[in-house]
């Protein structure tokens, strides 16, 4: 299941993307001004390249001075074209950034909810392998001319009781239909042939009769040693999800837990599907609010980070570390029920996993110092559970 740490990590990823969009939109706005002052090749009037270059320089200077204010206030006389170009660039910048912000907020939920869809895909793929074993057995029986001996138990995955129960799972079918999830038959057949080469599967097929433990064992091994280990299968999921390296562990846990619950249930019982988290609605609100507060407090966070890193060149701090610090500061300030130590420890762990080897020490020391600063400034007000361990 999802943990709050993983939710924070996903916010970190999308906030990182937001900062990249911010820089990209800034550069595009400057490019837009430059385009406004290119020579008009269709004009009958003589173009003055010096005047155009001066106009571009003035308009870009105005944009750089005032792009964060969303308006344009003039304290010196400028040409109408310069004023119009700078104002349009400011409007373009903020419109583009708003679109990026809205997209990344939607993507934050979509990418997280995709984990549940992959979980469904894993269960359905297991069913497909079982059905492919049945098809292979039937095809061999239907061959008119063959000298090979056809042994039924070599295809017993088709009668694996766990997969038969999974194939009859009403809720799984409904969810797959609702989310339009299915597997390409050619791809399933191709992967099944790869599965046939796996030693653990060959050993299973040599058992004239498998115990309940062996039936469960082979299904779990298909998940662990094939679906999560075979280079071709892993590549398929990696291509569809840039966060697969993080998501696969959750998908594995959800899938294996379902398989074990089915193995322990009666054949008529329908085991409930796993949930992303016990409190998914609350978790969604947490993610979106943390992302929003991170954007809202971005300038303040940069200022307090700069104050506490005076001996550092602020530009030398990695962008990812800036993101981690920014979100940690925002969480300490705007989530009263989360203890300060929890916030610090969670973002330290995220820095260990995702940032540079030296980031842990830097983030650790800086967050403790900034937390004290925020408390003295009255920026942190905790209540309820948030008061725990804050002394």
TIMI-812820 format. One record per residue (C-alpha): residue in three letters; y, z, x. Coordinates in nm, 2 decimals. Example, Ala and Ser with C-alpha at 12.3 -4.5 7.8 and 13.67 -1.06 7.14 Angstrom:
BEGIN
- resn / north / up / east
- ALA / -0.45 / 0.78 / 1.23
- SER / -0.11 / 0.71 / 1.37
//
This chain:
BEGIN
- resn / north / up / east
- UNK / 0.00 / 0.00 / 0.00
- UNK / 0.36 / -0.05 / 0.09
- UNK / 0.53 / 0.24 / 0.28
- UNK / 0.90 / 0.31 / 0.29
- UNK / 0.89 / 0.22 / 0.66
- UNK / 0.77 / -0.12 / 0.59
- UNK / 1.03 / -0.16 / 0.32
- UNK / 1.30 / -0.06 / 0.57
- UNK / 1.16 / -0.31 / 0.82
- UNK / 1.18 / -0.59 / 0.56
- UNK / 1.54 / -0.50 / 0.49
- UNK / 1.60 / -0.51 / 0.87
- UNK / 1.46 / -0.86 / 0.88
- UNK / 1.68 / -0.99 / 0.60
- UNK / 1.99 / -0.81 / 0.72
- UNK / 1.93 / -0.97 / 1.06
- UNK / 1.92 / -1.31 / 0.89
- UNK / 2.24 / -1.22 / 0.70
- UNK / 2.42 / -1.15 / 1.03
- UNK / 2.30 / -1.49 / 1.16
- UNK / 2.43 / -1.65 / 0.84
- UNK / 2.76 / -1.47 / 0.89
- UNK / 2.81 / -1.63 / 1.23
- UNK / 2.69 / -1.97 / 1.12
- UNK / 2.93 / -1.97 / 0.82
- UNK / 3.21 / -1.87 / 1.05
- UNK / 3.13 / -2.16 / 1.29
- UNK / 3.10 / -2.40 / 0.99
- UNK / 3.44 / -2.30 / 0.86
- UNK / 3.60 / -2.37 / 1.20
- UNK / 3.42 / -2.71 / 1.20
- UNK / 3.56 / -2.78 / 0.86
- UNK / 3.91 / -2.72 / 0.99
- UNK / 3.84 / -2.95 / 1.28
- UNK / 3.73 / -3.22 / 1.04
- UNK / 4.05 / -3.19 / 0.85
- UNK / 4.24 / -3.29 / 1.16
- UNK / 4.04 / -3.58 / 1.27
- UNK / 4.23 / -3.91 / 1.29
- UNK / 4.22 / -4.10 / 0.96
- UNK / 4.08 / -4.44 / 1.06
- UNK / 4.17 / -4.59 / 0.72
- UNK / 4.54 / -4.49 / 0.74
- UNK / 4.80 / -4.76 / 0.80
- UNK / 5.02 / -4.50 / 0.97
- UNK / 5.01 / -4.43 / 1.34
- UNK / 4.80 / -4.11 / 1.41
- UNK / 4.95 / -3.87 / 1.66
- UNK / 4.65 / -3.71 / 1.84
- UNK / 4.87 / -3.44 / 2.00
- UNK / 5.01 / -3.33 / 1.66
- UNK / 4.66 / -3.34 / 1.50
- UNK / 4.52 / -3.12 / 1.79
- UNK / 4.81 / -2.88 / 1.74
- UNK / 4.75 / -2.86 / 1.37
- UNK / 4.38 / -2.79 / 1.42
- UNK / 4.46 / -2.52 / 1.67
- UNK / 4.71 / -2.35 / 1.43
- UNK / 4.48 / -2.37 / 1.13
- UNK / 4.19 / -2.23 / 1.32
- UNK / 4.41 / -1.95 / 1.46
- UNK / 4.52 / -1.86 / 1.10
- UNK / 4.15 / -1.86 / 0.99
- UNK / 4.04 / -1.63 / 1.27
- UNK / 4.33 / -1.39 / 1.20
- UNK / 4.27 / -1.36 / 0.83
- UNK / 3.93 / -1.48 / 0.73
- UNK / 3.80 / -1.13 / 0.65
- UNK / 4.08 / -1.07 / 0.40
- UNK / 3.98 / -1.35 / 0.16
- UNK / 4.35 / -1.45 / 0.13
- UNK / 4.61 / -1.61 / 0.35
- UNK / 4.95 / -1.44 / 0.42
- UNK / 5.20 / -1.62 / 0.63
- UNK / 5.43 / -1.44 / 0.87
- UNK / 5.55 / -1.76 / 1.03
- UNK / 5.64 / -2.11 / 0.92
- UNK / 5.34 / -2.35 / 0.92
- UNK / 5.30 / -2.71 / 0.80
- UNK / 5.15 / -2.75 / 0.45
- UNK / 4.84 / -2.92 / 0.58
- UNK / 4.78 / -2.64 / 0.82
- UNK / 4.81 / -2.38 / 0.55
- UNK / 4.59 / -2.57 / 0.31
- UNK / 4.32 / -2.63 / 0.57
- UNK / 4.31 / -2.26 / 0.68
- UNK / 4.30 / -2.14 / 0.31
- UNK / 4.02 / -2.38 / 0.22
- UNK / 3.82 / -2.27 / 0.53
- UNK / 3.86 / -1.91 / 0.42
- UNK / 3.74 / -1.99 / 0.07
- UNK / 3.45 / -2.19 / 0.21
- UNK / 3.35 / -1.91 / 0.44
- UNK / 3.34 / -1.65 / 0.17
- UNK / 3.17 / -1.87 / -0.08
- UNK / 2.90 / -1.97 / 0.17
- UNK / 2.85 / -1.60 / 0.27
- UNK / 2.82 / -1.50 / -0.09
- UNK / 2.55 / -1.76 / -0.15
- UNK / 2.36 / -1.65 / 0.16
- UNK / 2.39 / -1.28 / 0.05
- UNK / 2.25 / -1.36 / -0.30
- UNK / 1.98 / -1.57 / -0.15
- UNK / 1.87 / -1.31 / 0.10
- UNK / 1.86 / -1.04 / -0.17
- UNK / 1.64 / -1.25 / -0.39
- UNK / 1.43 / -1.34 / -0.08
- UNK / 1.39 / -0.97 / 0.00
- UNK / 1.20 / -0.91 / -0.32
- UNK / 1.02 / -1.24 / -0.32
- UNK / 0.89 / -1.19 / 0.03
- UNK / 0.77 / -0.84 / -0.05
- UNK / 0.61 / -0.93 / -0.38
- UNK / 0.43 / -1.21 / -0.20
- UNK / 0.21 / -0.95 / -0.04
- UNK / 0.05 / -0.89 / -0.38
- UNK / -0.01 / -1.26 / -0.43
- UNK / -0.19 / -1.28 / -0.09
- UNK / -0.40 / -0.99 / -0.20
- UNK / -0.50 / -1.19 / -0.51
- UNK / -0.56 / -1.49 / -0.29
- UNK / -0.80 / -1.29 / -0.07
- UNK / -1.00 / -1.18 / -0.37
- UNK / -1.01 / -1.53 / -0.51
- UNK / -1.12 / -1.68 / -0.18
- UNK / -1.41 / -1.44 / -0.16
- UNK / -1.52 / -1.56 / -0.51
- UNK / -1.48 / -1.92 / -0.40
- UNK / -1.71 / -1.86 / -0.10
- UNK / -1.97 / -1.71 / -0.33
- UNK / -1.94 / -2.01 / -0.56
- UNK / -1.96 / -2.25 / -0.27
- UNK / -2.29 / -2.09 / -0.16
- UNK / -2.42 / -2.15 / -0.51
- UNK / -2.31 / -2.52 / -0.49
- UNK / -2.47 / -2.57 / -0.15
- UNK / -2.80 / -2.43 / -0.28
- UNK / -2.79 / -2.65 / -0.59
- UNK / -2.70 / -2.96 / -0.38
- UNK / -3.00 / -2.90 / -0.16
- UNK / -3.23 / -2.86 / -0.46
- UNK / -3.11 / -3.19 / -0.61
- UNK / -3.18 / -3.39 / -0.30
- UNK / -3.47 / -3.63 / -0.37
- UNK / -3.57 / -3.68 / -0.01
- UNK / -3.57 / -3.38 / 0.23
- UNK / -3.82 / -3.24 / 0.48
- UNK / -3.64 / -2.91 / 0.52
- UNK / -3.76 / -2.60 / 0.35
- UNK / -3.51 / -2.46 / 0.11
- UNK / -3.50 / -2.08 / 0.11
- UNK / -3.31 / -1.93 / -0.17
- UNK / -3.21 / -1.60 / 0.00
- UNK / -3.03 / -1.80 / 0.26
- UNK / -2.77 / -1.86 / -0.01
- UNK / -2.76 / -1.51 / -0.16
- UNK / -2.39 / -1.47 / -0.12
- UNK / -2.38 / -1.66 / -0.45
- UNK / -2.56 / -1.35 / -0.61
- UNK / -2.37 / -1.09 / -0.42
- UNK / -2.31 / -0.82 / -0.69
- UNK / -1.96 / -0.73 / -0.57
- UNK / -1.85 / -1.09 / -0.58
- UNK / -2.02 / -1.16 / -0.91
- UNK / -1.82 / -0.86 / -1.06
- UNK / -1.51 / -0.99 / -0.89
- UNK / -1.56 / -1.34 / -1.04
- UNK / -1.58 / -1.19 / -1.39
- UNK / -1.27 / -0.97 / -1.34
- UNK / -1.05 / -1.05 / -1.64
- UNK / -0.73 / -0.91 / -1.50
- UNK / -0.77 / -1.10 / -1.17
- UNK / -0.81 / -1.43 / -1.36
- UNK / -0.51 / -1.35 / -1.58
- UNK / -0.29 / -1.27 / -1.27
- UNK / -0.40 / -1.58 / -1.09
- UNK / -0.32 / -1.79 / -1.39
- UNK / 0.01 / -1.62 / -1.44
- UNK / 0.11 / -1.67 / -1.08
- UNK / -0.04 / -2.01 / -1.06
- UNK / -0.27 / -1.91 / -0.77
- UNK / -0.57 / -2.13 / -0.69
- UNK / -0.76 / -2.26 / -0.39
- UNK / -0.81 / -2.62 / -0.29
- UNK / -1.19 / -2.70 / -0.31
- UNK / -1.19 / -2.91 / 0.00
- UNK / -1.03 / -2.64 / 0.20
- UNK / -1.28 / -2.38 / 0.07
- UNK / -1.57 / -2.60 / 0.16
- UNK / -1.43 / -2.66 / 0.51
- UNK / -1.38 / -2.28 / 0.56
- UNK / -1.72 / -2.20 / 0.42
- UNK / -1.88 / -2.43 / 0.68
- UNK / -1.69 / -2.23 / 0.95
- UNK / -1.82 / -1.91 / 0.79
- UNK / -2.18 / -2.03 / 0.82
- UNK / -2.14 / -2.03 / 1.20
- UNK / -2.04 / -1.66 / 1.21
- UNK / -2.32 / -1.45 / 1.36
- UNK / -2.28 / -1.16 / 1.11
- UNK / -2.31 / -1.40 / 0.82
- UNK / -2.62 / -1.57 / 0.97
- UNK / -2.78 / -1.23 / 1.01
- UNK / -2.70 / -1.15 / 0.64
- UNK / -2.86 / -1.48 / 0.53
- UNK / -3.18 / -1.40 / 0.72
- UNK / -3.24 / -1.08 / 0.51
- UNK / -3.49 / -1.16 / 0.24
- UNK / -3.34 / -0.88 / 0.03
- UNK / -3.01 / -0.70 / 0.10
- UNK / -2.93 / -0.34 / 0.01
- UNK / -2.62 / -0.24 / -0.18
- UNK / -2.47 / -0.12 / 0.15
- UNK / -2.55 / -0.45 / 0.32
- UNK / -2.40 / -0.65 / 0.03
- UNK / -2.07 / -0.45 / 0.07
- UNK / -2.09 / -0.47 / 0.44
- UNK / -2.10 / -0.85 / 0.46
- UNK / -1.81 / -0.89 / 0.21
- UNK / -1.60 / -0.66 / 0.42
- UNK / -1.69 / -0.84 / 0.74
- UNK / -1.59 / -1.17 / 0.58
- UNK / -1.25 / -1.02 / 0.52
- UNK / -1.21 / -0.85 / 0.86
- UNK / -1.41 / -1.08 / 1.10
- UNK / -1.34 / -1.42 / 0.93
- UNK / -1.04 / -1.43 / 0.70
- UNK / -0.83 / -1.22 / 0.93
- UNK / -0.98 / -1.34 / 1.26
- UNK / -1.08 / -1.71 / 1.23
- UNK / -0.81 / -1.91 / 1.41
- UNK / -0.79 / -2.18 / 1.15
- UNK / -0.77 / -1.94 / 0.85
- UNK / -0.51 / -1.72 / 1.02
- UNK / -0.30 / -2.02 / 1.11
- UNK / -0.30 / -2.12 / 0.74
- UNK / -0.15 / -1.78 / 0.64
- UNK / 0.09 / -1.77 / 0.93
- UNK / 0.23 / -2.11 / 0.83
- UNK / 0.29 / -1.99 / 0.48
- UNK / 0.44 / -1.66 / 0.57
- UNK / 0.65 / -1.58 / 0.88
- UNK / 0.59 / -1.21 / 0.81
- UNK / 0.21 / -1.25 / 0.80
- UNK / 0.17 / -1.04 / 1.11
- UNK / 0.31 / -0.74 / 0.92
- UNK / 0.18 / -0.82 / 0.58
- UNK / -0.19 / -0.88 / 0.67
- UNK / -0.26 / -0.52 / 0.73
- UNK / -0.15 / -0.43 / 0.38
- UNK / -0.34 / -0.72 / 0.23
- UNK / -0.65 / -0.60 / 0.42
- UNK / -0.63 / -0.24 / 0.30
- UNK / -0.57 / -0.35 / -0.06
- UNK / -0.86 / -0.60 / -0.05
- UNK / -1.11 / -0.36 / 0.11
- UNK / -1.02 / -0.08 / -0.12
- UNK / -1.08 / -0.30 / -0.42
- UNK / -1.42 / -0.41 / -0.28
- UNK / -1.53 / -0.05 / -0.21
- UNK / -1.42 / 0.05 / -0.56
- UNK / -1.62 / -0.23 / -0.72
- UNK / -1.93 / -0.14 / -0.51
- UNK / -1.91 / 0.22 / -0.64
- UNK / -1.86 / 0.11 / -1.01
- UNK / -2.10 / 0.00 / -1.27
- UNK / -2.14 / -0.38 / -1.33
- UNK / -1.97 / -0.36 / -1.67
- UNK / -1.67 / -0.17 / -1.54
- UNK / -1.35 / -0.35 / -1.45
- UNK / -1.19 / -0.19 / -1.15
- UNK / -0.81 / -0.19 / -1.17
- UNK / -0.63 / -0.41 / -0.92
- UNK / -0.43 / -0.25 / -0.64
- UNK / -0.05 / -0.20 / -0.68
- UNK / 0.20 / -0.28 / -0.41
- UNK / 0.31 / 0.08 / -0.43
- UNK / 0.28 / 0.37 / -0.68
- UNK / 0.65 / 0.35 / -0.75
- UNK / 0.73 / -0.02 / -0.70
- UNK / 1.03 / -0.02 / -0.94
- UNK / 1.20 / 0.26 / -0.74
- UNK / 1.11 / 0.09 / -0.41
- UNK / 1.27 / -0.23 / -0.53
- UNK / 1.59 / -0.04 / -0.60
- UNK / 1.57 / 0.13 / -0.26
- UNK / 1.54 / -0.20 / -0.08
- UNK / 1.82 / -0.38 / -0.26
- UNK / 2.06 / -0.09 / -0.23
- UNK / 1.99 / -0.04 / 0.14
- UNK / 2.06 / -0.41 / 0.20
- UNK / 2.38 / -0.39 / -0.01
- UNK / 2.51 / -0.07 / 0.15
- UNK / 2.43 / -0.22 / 0.50
- UNK / 2.66 / -0.51 / 0.42
- UNK / 2.92 / -0.28 / 0.26
- UNK / 2.93 / -0.05 / 0.57
- UNK / 2.90 / -0.32 / 0.83
- UNK / 3.26 / -0.29 / 0.96
- UNK / 3.25 / 0.09 / 0.96
- UNK / 2.91 / 0.10 / 1.14
- UNK / 3.04 / -0.14 / 1.41
- UNK / 3.34 / 0.08 / 1.47
- UNK / 3.15 / 0.40 / 1.50
- UNK / 2.88 / 0.23 / 1.72
- UNK / 3.16 / 0.10 / 1.94
- UNK / 3.32 / 0.45 / 1.97
- UNK / 2.99 / 0.59 / 2.09
- UNK / 2.91 / 0.31 / 2.33
- UNK / 3.24 / 0.29 / 2.52
- UNK / 3.05 / 0.27 / 2.85
- UNK / 2.85 / -0.02 / 2.72
- UNK / 2.96 / -0.38 / 2.66
- UNK / 2.91 / -0.39 / 2.28
- UNK / 2.80 / -0.76 / 2.31
- UNK / 2.52 / -0.65 / 2.54
- UNK / 2.36 / -0.45 / 2.26
- UNK / 2.09 / -0.67 / 2.10
- UNK / 2.16 / -0.80 / 1.75
- UNK / 1.85 / -0.64 / 1.62
- UNK / 1.95 / -0.30 / 1.76
- UNK / 2.29 / -0.34 / 1.58
- UNK / 2.11 / -0.41 / 1.26
- UNK / 1.88 / -0.11 / 1.30
- UNK / 2.18 / 0.12 / 1.37
- UNK / 2.39 / -0.03 / 1.09
- UNK / 2.12 / 0.03 / 0.83
- UNK / 2.04 / 0.38 / 0.96
- UNK / 2.40 / 0.47 / 0.93
- UNK / 2.42 / 0.33 / 0.58
- UNK / 2.11 / 0.51 / 0.47
- UNK / 2.24 / 0.85 / 0.60
- UNK / 2.56 / 0.80 / 0.41
- UNK / 2.44 / 0.66 / 0.08
- UNK / 2.09 / 0.81 / 0.01
- UNK / 2.15 / 1.18 / -0.05
- UNK / 1.78 / 1.25 / -0.13
- UNK / 1.66 / 1.13 / 0.21
- UNK / 1.68 / 1.38 / 0.50
- UNK / 1.87 / 1.28 / 0.80
- UNK / 1.57 / 1.34 / 1.03
- UNK / 1.35 / 1.11 / 0.81
- UNK / 1.61 / 0.83 / 0.84
- UNK / 1.64 / 0.87 / 1.21
- UNK / 1.26 / 0.89 / 1.27
- UNK / 1.19 / 0.59 / 1.05
- UNK / 1.44 / 0.36 / 1.22
- UNK / 1.33 / 0.48 / 1.57
- UNK / 0.98 / 0.37 / 1.48
- UNK / 1.11 / 0.04 / 1.36
- UNK / 1.29 / -0.01 / 1.69
- UNK / 0.97 / 0.07 / 1.88
- UNK / 0.78 / -0.20 / 1.69
- UNK / 1.03 / -0.48 / 1.66
- UNK / 1.30 / -0.45 / 1.93
- UNK / 1.30 / -0.43 / 2.31
- UNK / 1.11 / -0.17 / 2.51
- UNK / 1.43 / 0.01 / 2.60
- UNK / 1.56 / 0.01 / 2.24
- UNK / 1.38 / 0.32 / 2.14
- UNK / 1.57 / 0.54 / 2.39
- UNK / 1.90 / 0.38 / 2.30
- UNK / 1.86 / 0.40 / 1.93
- UNK / 1.71 / 0.75 / 1.94
- UNK / 2.00 / 0.90 / 2.14
- UNK / 2.27 / 0.71 / 1.96
- UNK / 2.15 / 0.79 / 1.60
- UNK / 2.14 / 1.16 / 1.67
- UNK / 2.49 / 1.16 / 1.81
- UNK / 2.63 / 0.94 / 1.52
- UNK / 2.45 / 1.16 / 1.26
- UNK / 2.65 / 1.46 / 1.40
- UNK / 2.97 / 1.26 / 1.39
- UNK / 2.91 / 1.15 / 1.03
- UNK / 2.85 / 1.51 / 0.93
- UNK / 3.17 / 1.63 / 1.09
- UNK / 3.36 / 1.35 / 0.92
- UNK / 3.22 / 1.45 / 0.58
- UNK / 3.05 / 1.12 / 0.54
- UNK / 2.70 / 1.27 / 0.48
- UNK / 2.64 / 1.47 / 0.17
- UNK / 2.27 / 1.55 / 0.11
- UNK / 2.11 / 1.70 / -0.20
- UNK / 1.77 / 1.79 / -0.33
- UNK / 1.50 / 1.68 / -0.09
- UNK / 1.77 / 1.54 / 0.14
- UNK / 1.86 / 1.89 / 0.25
- UNK / 1.52 / 1.94 / 0.41
- UNK / 1.52 / 1.97 / 0.79
- UNK / 1.88 / 1.89 / 0.82
- UNK / 1.98 / 2.22 / 0.99
//
